[in-house]
Amino acid sequence: MQSENKNCQNCKKDFVIEEDDFSFYEKMKVPPPTFCPECRLQRRLAWFNLVNLFHRNCDLCGEKFISMYPSEAKYTVFCAPCWWSDKWSWQDYGRDYDFSRPFFEQWNELLHKAPLLGLSINSTTTVGSPYNNHANDLKDCYLTFNTDFNQECAYGTSITHSRESFNSSMIMECDTCFDTACLYKSHKVVGMRGNNRFCVDSAFLRDCENCSDCFMCANLKNKKYCYKNQQLTREEYLEVKKNYDLGSYKGYREAKNEAEIFWKTLPPLPILMVMSTNCTGSYVFESKNCQECYDVAGCEDCKYCMSLWRAPQKNCYDVSSFGNNIENAYEAGVAGLGASNIKFCQESGINLFDAEYCKICLVGNSLFGCVGVHKGEYAIFNKQYTKEDYLILVDKIKKHMDEMPYTDKKGNIFKYGEFFPLEVAPFPYNITFANLFYPKTKDEIESAGSTFFPEEQKDHTITKKAEELPEHIKDAEDNVLKEVIECQSCKKGFRVIEMELRFLRKMNLPLPRTCPFCRINEKLNLWVDNMKLKDRICDACGIEFRTHYGKERAPKIFCKKCYQQEVY
């Protein structure tokens, strides 16, 4: 088929379905989408709450635990040990399909009854690691999200195979780092931004590779003893560093601000494509034939995918988050780990095959419209069938979804082939990633049929203002661990934890003045900005191109060709 122009039924904007897209939809046996790519992403992200945590009681054991679902959410929610246990059976929640009612209306009822996993973690592989979400294989980690195979890390998102990372996000295979973002295979670094790789004993670098003992630099490769991109001798470098006392809170802030001013004098790397061919988007690693993909690794023949950095993945459209050996997937969120032929699924995978319209379903095959199924097959609405009856009934349900579609509050029509409606999502819109990418007011959220969660009022008793903390880390005593400190930004209370204090003393870095979530959100908002390309004009050759840097973050910008000619 030839390319076609379509009009999104949600935002009413035009979008294009290319010839290759039709081939994909035909292969996956789904109709072409009626929502544009951005509205499809927004709809999936409304099902993804990563960093907002709440107290609620487990609906199985009754114990109070930390959950990503607020206590006000009227769902059945189990703590991780109970959900992964054999104390309950997913088949207990099975129900017949009712052909007199729309599919999504019935599925929403099942969603409220079948047990949801309170925190998306594997409790058997997390040791001494409370308050983490979408995580596994952790030891002594605290408040980390979308993270795995880490030890002694705290306050960050998208961390993997790393150790002793604090206030850092989007890092891989790193050790001993602080206040960094977008970092790969680096050790003992501080205040890094942009894209830095293979760096050691350095601070405040942006877009540097294989550098050691460098301070406040940008766009360097294979350098040592550099300050503001000037080559110094070892003695000169050490003398310059004496002017900066990073153990002082004021000294650290001043150095960080000075670095950001210096970075803006040099053009940043406009698009991050590493060992990738025929790809568009940014933050694409070792991928091939991927279009409009962001923060992905090891992808082939994928489109409109995001945050799939656990390689490999193949032949996926509209998949956001997770990955790890996933193939033939369409319209899915937080899905992966040996999964194949999954469509319209959320928080599902781990050797899952041939699944459609599933939530938190793992290790199984041939599932349709199920919630909480693990180790099951040939099930519809959590009720098991023979293979023959399953196939016949699934065909009937798909036809019924077209004949009796679900209509949401905005008037959008949901037939077979559309992801779950936004108004069915179990999370309030404003605590999800959808609000990070597409922020809405309370009235806009409620008019779209979703819910708004009011900001919680914490009942912590503040014992110390942030400005009352010791100015220098050398003056911080152990009793600071007992203080409830008022965040300079959001005014909520927070504590300094023991391994954090130990790390700050070792690295000569100051005590924090903002709470963990304000620090996490600083990096998270930076990541969100990197996931959107902006139209810019190259300051060298004058051509128009797309980059994840806006004018405010990068007053001076080069296209990729000019950057390579001018910088390297």
N, C-alpha and C positions, 0 to 999 in steps of 0.2 A: 504494500500500500504506500501511497505517497504521503508526505507530511500534510497535516491538517491543522488549521487554526481552530481553537476551542475557546469558549467563554466559561470561566470558572463560575459555578453556580453559587459559590460562597462570597467571593469578593467582587465578582462581575468583571474582572480583568481578563484580557485575552492571554492565552498561552498556546504553545505549539507542541504537538505530538509528532515527533519525527518518524521517518520510515523505520529506523531501527527500533524505536519504541514499540511500534505495532508488532514487530517480530517478537519482541520480548513478551508482550501481553498475550500473543497467540501461543507462545511456548508455555507460559504459565497458566493458560486457560482461564484468563480473567478479561473482563471488558476494559476498554480504555478508561482512565480516570475522568471524573467530572469536576474535580477540584484541581486547581493549579499547583505546581510544586511547592510554593510557599505555604499555601493553605493546607496542603497535605502534611508538611513538616510541622506546622503549628498544631494540627490535630493530634499528631503522634506525641509531640512534646508535652501536651496537656496531660499525658498519662505518666509523666516522668518527674517525680519529686526526688531530688538527690540529696539535698543538704538540710532540709527542714525536718527536725526531729521533735517528737512529742512523747509525753508519758501517757500510757494507757494500760489497761489490764488485759492479759492474754485471755481469750475466750475459751481456752481449753484448761489450762492449769490455774488460771485466776491470778497469777502473779503479775505485779506491776513491772513493766519493761519499757524500753525505748523503742518507738515505732515511727515509721515514716507516715503513718496514718494518724491524724489527730483523734482524740477520744470522741469528739463530736461526730466523726464519720460513722454512719450506721452500717458497718460491715462486720463480718466475722473475721477477726484478725488473730492469728496465733503468733506467739514468740517463736524465734528460729528453732530452738531445741524441740518444741512441740510440733511445729510444722513438718520438720524433717523426720519425726519419729513415726512409729507404727501404731500410735495410740488412736489413730482415726483412719478412716477410709474415704477416699474421694467418691466412691460409688454410693456412699450414704446420702449424697446430695443429688443423685441422678433424678431426672424428670423427663416426662414425655414431651415431645414437641407438639405445640398447639397450632394447627393451621388456620385458626380463626383470629390470630393475633400476629403483629409484625415480629420478625426475628429479634431485632435489637431490644424491643420491649421485654420479651421473655428472657433474653440473655442478661439484661440488667438485673432482673430478679435473681437469677442464679449467681451473679456477681456479688450480690448482697448476702447470699447465704453460704456459699462455699468458702472455706477458709483461705484468707490471703496471708502471705508471708510478711510479717510486720517489718522486718528489716531484711533486705535482700543480701543475706550473707550465708555462708556455709559455716555454721557454728562449730563444726568439728575441726576446721582448719584455722580458726582464729584463736590465738592464745594471748591472754592478757590485753585484749584489744576491744574495749567498750566504745560505744558511740561511733561506729563506722557503718556505712551503708553502701550497697552495691560493691561488696568487697569479699575477698577470700584470701587464704594463705597469708595471714598477718601474725606478727608477733610484736607485742608491746607497741601497738599503734593506737592513736587517739584522734578522733574527729578527722578521719580521712574518708574520701568518697570516690567511687569509681576507681578502685585501687586493688592491687593484688601483689603477692610475693614481696612484701616489705617488712622491715624491722625497724622499730624505734623511729617512726615517722608520725608527724602530727600537723594538723591544720592545712590540708591541701586536697586537691582533686586530681584525678588522672595521674596516679603515681604507680609505677610498676618496677619491680626488681631493684628496689632502692633501700638505702639504710641511712638513718640519721638525717632526715629531711624535715625542716620546720618552715612553716609559712611558704611552702613551695608547691607549685602545681604544674601539670603537664611535663613531668620529668620521667626519664627512663634510664635505668641502670646507672644511677648516681649515688654518691656517698658524701655525707657531710656537707649539706648545702642549706642555705638560709635565704629566704625572701627572693626566690628565683621563679622564673616562668619559662617554659619551652626550653628544656635542657636535656642533653643526651650524653651519657657516658662521661661525666665530669665529676671532679672530686675537690672538696674543700673550696667551695665558691660561694659568693655572697652577692646579692643584688643584681642578678643576671636578668636580661630581658631580650626580646627578639628571638633569635635562634642561635644557640651556642652549643658547640659539640667538642668533645675531647679537650676540655679546659681544666686546668689544675691551679690551685693556689692563686685565685684571681678574684677580683671584685668589680662590679658595675661594668660588665661587658655587654655589648649588643652585637649580634650577628658575627661572632668570632669562632674560629675553628682551630683546634690544636694549639692553643695558647696557654702559657704558664707564666705565673708571676707578672700579670698585666693588671692595670688598674685604670678604670674609667676610659675605656677604649671602645671602638666600633669598627666593624668591617675588616678585622685583621685575620690573618691566616699564618700559622706556623711562626708565631712571634713569642719573644720572651723579654721581660724587663721593659715593657712599654707603658707610658703614662700619657693619656690623651693622644694616642697614636704616635707619640714621639719615642724613638728608640733611645734607651738610656743604658748606661753600664749598670752592673749589679749594685755598685755602691751608690750611684746617683738615684737609682730606683728606690732603694731602701731609705735614702734620705728624704725623698719626696713623700713616701708613705708615712714618715714620722709626723707630717703635717695633718694627718687624718687620724683621729681617735674614734674608731667605730664602736668602741665600748660605751661611749657617751651617747645618750639619746639625741641630744642636740647635734653632736658631731656626725652621727649616722644620717640624720635627716638632711643636714647640710650637704654631705657628700652625695647622697642620693639625688637631691635636687640639682647639684652641680653636674652630675653625670647626665641627667635627663636634658639639661640645657646643652651640654656638649653633643649628645647624640643627635639633637635636632639640627646641628650644623652639617651633618653628613647624611646622605640618602640611605635609607635602610634597604635590606633585601626585600624587593617588592612582592614576590611570590615565592613560596617555599615548595619546590618540587625536587625531590631527591631520588635519583635513579628511577625516574618514571618517564614513560613515553605515551604520547597521544592522550594527554590528560588535561582537564581544566578544573579549576577550583584552587585550593591552596592547602598547604600542610599535607601534601600527598607524597608518600614514601613507597618506593619499590613497587609501583603499580603500573598497569597497562590498560589502555583503552577505557579510561574512567572519565566521565563527564560530570561537571558540577559536583565534585566530591570534596569534602573538607575533613581534615584530620583523619586520614585513612592510611593504612599500611597493608601492603601485600594484596591489593585488590586488582581484579581483572574483569573487564566487561561489566562495570558497575556504573550506576547513574543516580544522582540525587541522594548520595549516601553521606553520612557524617558520623564521626567519632567511632570508626571501626579500626582501631589501631592495634588490635590483637589479631595479627595475620594468621592464615590467609582467608580471603573471601572471593567468591567468583559468581558472576551472573546475578547480581543483586540490584534492585531498584528500591529507592525510598526506604532504606534501612538506617535507623539512627541509634547508635550505641551498641557496644559489645563486639560482635563478630566472633573471631577465632574459629576458623575452619567452618565457614557457613557458605552454602551454595544454593542457588535458585531460591532466593527469598524476595518477597515483595511486601511493601507497606508493613514494616515490623519495627518495633522499638525494644531495645534491651533484649536482643535475641542473638543466640549463637552457640558456640562450643559444640562442633560436630553436628550442626543442624542442616537439614536439607528439605527443600520444597515446603517452606512455611510461608503462609500468607495471612496478613491481617492479624498478627499475633503480638502480644506484649509481654515482656518479662518471661520469655519462654525459650527453651532450647535444651542443651546438654543431651545430645543423641536423640533429638526429636525429628521425626520424619513425617511428611504429609499431614501437616496440621493447619487448620484454618480457624480464624476467629477464636483464638485461645488466649487465656491469661494465666500466667504462672503455671504452665504445663511443662513437664520435664521428663525425659527418658520415656519415649513412647512413640507410637506411630498411628496414623489414621485417626486423628481426633478432629472434631468439628464442634465449635461453640462450647468448649469445655473450660472449666476454671479449677485450678488446683490439682490437676491430674498428674501423678507421677507413676511411672511404670504401668501404663495402660495402653490399650489399643482398641480400635473400632468402637469409639465412644462418641455419642452426641449428647450434649447437655449433661455430661457425666454419667450417662446411662450406656452400658456396654451392649453391643449387638454382635451378631455373626458378621463375617466379612461381607456376605452377599446382601444381608439386610441393611448393613451400614451403607454400602455403595448406592443401593436403591433409594434409601431415605435421604442421603446427602443430595442427590440429584433433585429430589422432590422439594427439599428445603430451598435450594438455590433458585428454582423456578418460583417458589412461593415468595421469596424475597423480592423478586422482580414484579410479581403480580400484586403483592401487598407490601410496598416499601414502607420504611419508617420515615416520618417527616419530623424534623427537629423544630425548635421554637422559632428559628429564623426562616423556616420554610424550605431548608435544604432537604432533598430527597435522597434517601440512602437505600439503594438496591444492593444486590450482590456485587461485590467488587470494590466497595468503599470500606475504609477503615472505620472503627467505632466512632460514633458521633461524639463531639466534644462534650455535650451535656451529659453523657453517660460516664465520663471519666470519674474515677473515685477520689481524685484530689481537687481541692479548691484551685481554681486557675492561677491565682496570684502566688502560690507556693511552688509552681512547676517551672520547668525550663521554658515552657511556652511564653510565660510572662517575661522571661529574660530576653527572649528574641522578639517577642511581639507584645510589649507592655500595654495593659488596658486599665482603665479606671474601674471602680466598683460598679458603676452603672453600666458600662460597656460589657463587663463580664456577665452581669446578671441578665442583661438584655439578650446575650448570646445563649442563654440557657445554662450557663455554668454557675459555679458558686464562688463566693468571695470569703476568704478567711481573715477575720480581723486580727490585727497584731496582738500577740499575747502580752499580757502584763505580768512580768516576772515579779515574784515576791521575795527576791533576794535582798538581804540587808547589806547595803554598801558599807564597807568598813574603811575604804581608802579611795580617794580620788586619784586618777591617773597622774595628775601633776604632782602628787605627793610622793610618788615612787622615787627611789634613788636615781639621780641623774646618770650615774655610771654603774655598770654591772659589778665593778669591784666593791661597791658599797652595798650591794644587795645581800641581805642576810637570809637565813633559812626561814625565818618567820614570815617572809613574804608569801610563802606557800599557803598560809592560813588566811590571807586577806581576800576579801571579795572586792575587786577593783571595778570602778565605774569606767566603762568604755568612753573614750573621748568623743566618739562618733555617734553611736546609737544610745548611749547612756545606760545600757544594760550591764549587769554585773558579770564578771568572769574571774577565773583563777589562773595563776601560773602553776603548772604541774611540775613535779619533781624532775622528770627527765628533760624537760624544757629548760629549767634553771641550770641543770648540770651542763647542758649543751651550750647555753649562752655564756656561762663562765669559761668553758673550754675554748670557745671561739672568740671571746672578748666582744660580745654583742649585747646591746641594751635590752632591758626589760620592755615588753610590749605596752603600748598605751591604748590599743584598741582590742576589742574582743576577738576571739578566734573567727567568728563568722564574718566580721567586717574585713579581716585579713583574707579569708577564703574568697569572699565576694570580690575583693579587689582583683585577684587573679582570674576569677571566673568571668567577670565582666570584660576583662582583657581578651580572654579566649573567645567569648561571644562576638566581640568586635572583629577578631581575626577570622571568624567563620562567615563574614560578609564582605564581598568584594565591592569596592567603590570605583567610580570612574575618575581617573586622574589624567593629567597631561605631563609627559616626561619633561623634566627641566633641562635635559640635555639635547634631545632631538625633536621634541615638540609633538610626538605622536600621542594619540589617545590610547589608554590601556586600562586594565583593571588591577587593583591591588587591595590588600586588606588594610592598608594604611590610609586613614583620612587625613585631611589637611592639618588638623590640630595635633595629631600624633607625629606627623612627618611633614613639616613645611616644605622640605626639599625631597623630591622623589625622582628616581630614574626608572625607565622601563627595564625589563630583564636584560635585554641585549646591551643597553648602555651601562647598566650596573656591572655586568661582567667585564665590559671593556674598561670602565673607569676604575673599578675597585680592585679586581684581580688581574 
